[in-house]
Amino acid sequence: TGALVFFMQRKMIRVLVAYDGSEMALNAVRYVASFLPEKQTEVVLFYIQTEVPDSFWNMEKEMNFRYKSSEIRACITEQHRQINECMSKAQKILLDAGFPEGSFVKKIQNKKNGIVKDIVKEARTGYDAVVVGRTGTGKLKNIPVGSVPTKLLGKIQGIPLIVVGGKPTKKKVLVAFDGSREVM
């Protein structure tokens, strides 16, 4: 509860939600909508995309891709449609919770150095917290992976990292504290 008290005492809170459109990422948005003051919070929904999905690059090694450019373009168009659709779901959650229209921003970025490195780099640009779902979608649709939150734990320092494991149902938070210097 110490982190929540810290947030409540601030005039404006800037929160980065690492968002991939998965159900766990939506739970992270629900957490922000449930626990943080809507009039004092700026939410950045941060989506990292690959311009051409990795599965195409894997297939390229096995077949001649010269004749497939129209299919690739169609896939990229579909990917953009899906990203916009999942961003709309997240925005609706925030609006329904009372967040003003201008209090959240969607930021879609092409993957530059890797998902974790890109999240860490963005987190270092002035956020009060980073919120992420415990698992997300991996390279294969609907296959959960938990490596992003685990890797973020070791890389984000000086900024609270909130890992959301499910839909928030109660206004309770468990803060694990072992007394070490790193968590003080």
C-alpha positions, 0 to 999 in steps of 0.5 A: 500500500506504500506505493499506492499512497505515494501515487495518491500524493502526487499531482499527476501520475504517468504510467506506462502500460506495456500492452500487446492486446492479450487478455493479460494486457487488458487485465493490466489496463483494468488494474490501472483503471481500478486502482489509480485516480482517473483525474490524476493519471496519464496512461500510455498504452505502449504497443511494440509491433513488428512491421512484418511478423516473425513468422514470415521471416521464418518461412522465407528460409524455406520458400521463394518469397518473391511472389508473396508480396501482396499476401504480406501486404494483406497480413500487415494491413490485418495486423494494423487493424487488429492493433487498432481494435485491441487499442480501442478495447483498452481505451474503452476500459479507461473511459468506462472507469471515468478517465477523461478522453485526453488522459491516455495515449496510445503509442505504437512503435516498431520493434527496434532492439527487442520487446524488453529493451524497447519497453525499458528504453521507453520506461526511462523517459519519465514514467512513475510506474510500468504496468504489465500483464503476467503473460502475453501472446508470443510469436504464435497466436494464443500461446502464453509466454511469461518471459517479458515480465520476468526480464523486466524485473531485472532491467527496470530500476528506480521505477515501480514495476507492477505485474498484474496476474488476473482481473482486479476484483478487490481493491487490495494489493500485496506488496512483497518486501524482504527488507533488502536495499533493492526494495527500499 
